[in-house]
Amino acid sequence: MEITRTTRTTNTFTRTLGRSGIEVSALGFGCWAIGGEWQSADGQPLGWGRVDDEESVRAVRRALDLGVTFFDTADVYGCGHSERLLGRALGKRRDEVVVATKWGNLFDERTRTADGQDATPEHARRALTASLARLGTDHVDLYQLHIADARPADAAELRDACETFVAEGLVRAYAWSTDDPARAAVFAEGEHCTAVQHALNVLQDAPAMLALCEELDLASIDRSPLAMGLLTGGHHARRAPLEAGDIRSRPPAWLPGFGDGSGAAPEWLARVEALREVLTSGGRTLAQGALAWLWARSPRTVPIPGFRSVAQAEENASALAKGPLTAAQSAEVDRILGR
Ligand SMILES: NC(=O)c1ccc[n+]([C@@H]2O[C@H](COP(=O)([O-])OP(=O)(O)OC[C@H]3O[C@@H](n4cnc5c(N)ncnc54)[C@H](OP(=O)(O)O)[C@@H]3O)[C@@H](O)[C@H]2O)c1
């Protein structure tokens, strides 16, 4: 007799993406790192070093089995590779999940080089068509503008273009990936704008953006929820040398916590160590505690940690079952950080 074993579990911890009513697991999976190596025209590494595509596919499928129903990628991650890989990993299970991707950057898939940005509606249409083909789908659930500092006047036109995409059934809802609340508010004037993607983790709070999300009924999709690995106790958190193809080995100005590229900055590591006890309470790992802090921060947060292995996927997805920190634990975090 054949014995079949199912590893699929049902996680009940979900969140709603703002005014869209779209329900997602309270944890999304960020697909930047699994795009593999790519760079800017002047040689700045923009990926996270080498990755094993087969391991990435296994990690996505493991996440599905553990109840993760939200995946965030971008056309430019790995210059198309992340979208292709996510589409392959999801396969027939595409309709079980909410897929978010981004547009606005120009790149060459063949040379894996990113080169410039284009904030015109014409480019948005071209980029959407290409993303749909790479993902192997007929619609994007959440389409996000990936030019954080785009001019508000350009963004208003792009917002209108997104409304057209929604009317055509190509997109269900849209968002701006920006850390500027004033810009997020411009996009939020569109009926189907439902979220903002922005930096948020226990070391980098964003009270003004969270207040805007509350005011305008937007989801807060939290990028870099593990402070790009600093909040995991991983190898880079012990100041180990980083691979040359890893963006953290040559951190651009917007990437804090990695100093001159020789590893994690000591002052950031000191803050992580100060938080270790409270974040690891309740049997959580450090990474799970960092995610639990985000859920406690606001009912609108949806962290999207990156991953490169089945082990990381399992650890991060398992945080769902443990839920948010308590109010007392969150208050302890604030006390330790002097907030
Ligand atoms: N819109 C934007 O401009 C923007 C910018 C940044 C990020 N994002 C999105 O946000 C997602 C997440 O942010 P992020 O990639 O900046 O970083 P993150 O989620 O803060 O950190 C992810 C990294 O931490 C390590 N890690 C993850 N889980 C771990 C675990 N359980 N144990 C040990 N190490 C673990 C992995 O790196 P190692 O394998 O090297 O250890 C992983 O790549 C991205 O994938 C992307 O979807 C968007």
The ligand as an SDF file (V2000), in Angstrom:
LIG
                    3D

 48 52  0  0  0  0  0  0  0  0999 V2000
   11.7960   47.8230   -2.2490 N   0  0  0  0  0  0  0  0  0  0  0  0
   13.0640   47.8150   -2.0350 C   0  0  0  0  0  0  0  0  0  0  0  0
   13.7640   48.7040   -2.4710 O   0  0  0  0  0  0  0  0  0  0  0  0
   13.6250   46.6940   -1.2170 C   0  0  0  0  0  0  0  0  0  0  0  0
   14.8820   46.8450   -0.6110 C   0  0  0  0  0  0  0  0  0  0  0  0
   15.3350   45.7980    0.1810 C   0  0  0  0  0  0  0  0  0  0  0  0
   14.5810   44.6490    0.3290 C   0  0  0  0  0  0  0  0  0  0  0  0
   13.3770   44.5130   -0.2910 N   0  0  0  0  0  0  0  0  0  0  0  0
   12.5360   43.3040   -0.1460 C   0  0  0  0  0  0  0  0  0  0  0  0
   12.5860   42.8940    1.2110 O   0  0  0  0  0  0  0  0  0  0  0  0
   13.0630   41.5470    1.2720 C   0  0  0  0  0  0  0  0  0  0  0  0
   13.8160   41.3190    2.5630 C   0  0  0  0  0  0  0  0  0  0  0  0
   14.7440   42.3350    2.8440 O   0  0  0  0  0  0  0  0  0  0  0  0
   16.3030   42.1240    2.7030 P   0  0  0  0  0  0  0  0  0  0  0  0
   16.5600   41.1310    1.6320 O   0  0  0  0  0  0  0  0  0  0  0  0
   16.8800   43.4810    2.5830 O   0  0  0  0  0  0  0  0  0  0  0  0
   16.8420   41.5500    4.0390 O   0  0  0  0  0  0  0  0  0  0  0  0
   16.3340   40.8160    5.3640 P   0  0  0  0  0  0  0  0  0  0  0  0
   15.0720   40.1260    5.1420 O   0  0  0  0  0  0  0  0  0  0  0  0
   16.4110   41.8180    6.4390 O   0  0  0  0  0  0  0  0  0  0  0  0
   17.5140   39.7590    5.5370 O   0  0  0  0  0  0  0  0  0  0  0  0
   17.5310   38.6350    4.7090 C   0  0  0  0  0  0  0  0  0  0  0  0
   18.8360   37.8870    4.8210 C   0  0  0  0  0  0  0  0  0  0  0  0
   19.0780   37.4590    6.1330 O   0  0  0  0  0  0  0  0  0  0  0  0
   19.5980   36.1320    6.1320 C   0  0  0  0  0  0  0  0  0  0  0  0
   18.6040   35.2620    6.7750 N   0  0  0  0  0  0  0  0  0  0  0  0
   17.2750   35.1910    6.5240 C   0  0  0  0  0  0  0  0  0  0  0  0
   16.6700   34.3080    7.3350 N   0  0  0  0  0  0  0  0  0  0  0  0
   17.6320   33.8290    8.1280 C   0  0  0  0  0  0  0  0  0  0  0  0
   17.6240   32.8970    9.1850 C   0  0  0  0  0  0  0  0  0  0  0  0
   16.4890   32.3030    9.5650 N   0  0  0  0  0  0  0  0  0  0  0  0
   18.8030   32.6100    9.7950 N   0  0  0  0  0  0  0  0  0  0  0  0
   19.9560   33.2130    9.4150 C   0  0  0  0  0  0  0  0  0  0  0  0
   20.0170   34.1280    8.4140 N   0  0  0  0  0  0  0  0  0  0  0  0
   18.8740   34.4260    7.7770 C   0  0  0  0  0  0  0  0  0  0  0  0
   19.8350   35.7700    4.6830 C   0  0  0  0  0  0  0  0  0  0  0  0
   21.1440   36.2180    4.2890 O   0  0  0  0  0  0  0  0  0  0  0  0
   22.4310   35.2240    4.3140 P   0  0  0  0  0  0  0  0  0  0  0  0
   22.0320   34.0070    3.5570 O   0  0  0  0  0  0  0  0  0  0  0  0
   23.5080   35.9760    3.6860 O   0  0  0  0  0  0  0  0  0  0  0  0
   22.7200   34.9150    5.7240 O   0  0  0  0  0  0  0  0  0  0  0  0
   18.8120   36.6160    4.0020 C   0  0  0  0  0  0  0  0  0  0  0  0
   19.0890   36.8600    2.6450 O   0  0  0  0  0  0  0  0  0  0  0  0
   13.8900   41.3810   -0.0100 C   0  0  0  0  0  0  0  0  0  0  0  0
   14.0860   40.0240   -0.3470 O   0  0  0  0  0  0  0  0  0  0  0  0
   13.0270   42.1290   -0.9780 C   0  0  0  0  0  0  0  0  0  0  0  0
   11.9400   41.3120   -1.3750 O   0  0  0  0  0  0  0  0  0  0  0  0
   12.8860   45.5440   -1.0450 C   0  0  0  0  0  0  0  0  0  0  0  0
  1  2  1  0
  2  3  2  0
  2  4  1  0
  4  5  1  0
  4 48  2  0
  5  6  2  0
  6  7  1  0
  7  8  2  0
  8  9  1  0
  8 48  1  0
  9 10  1  0
  9 46  1  0
 10 11  1  0
 11 12  1  0
 11 44  1  0
 12 13  1  0
 13 14  1  0
 14 15  2  0
 14 16  1  0
 14 17  1  0
 17 18  1  0
 18 19  2  0
 18 20  1  0
 18 21  1  0
 21 22  1  0
 22 23  1  0
 23 24  1  0
 23 42  1  0
 24 25  1  0
 25 26  1  0
 25 36  1  0
 26 27  1  0
 26 35  1  0
 27 28  2  0
 28 29  1  0
 29 30  1  0
 29 35  2  0
 30 31  1  0
 30 32  2  0
 32 33  1  0
 33 34  2  0
 34 35  1  0
 36 37  1  0
 36 42  1  0
 37 38  1  0
 38 39  2  0
 38 40  1  0
 38 41  1  0
 42 43  1  0
 44 45  1  0
 44 46  1  0
 46 47  1  0
M  CHG  2   8   1  16  -1
M  END
$$$$
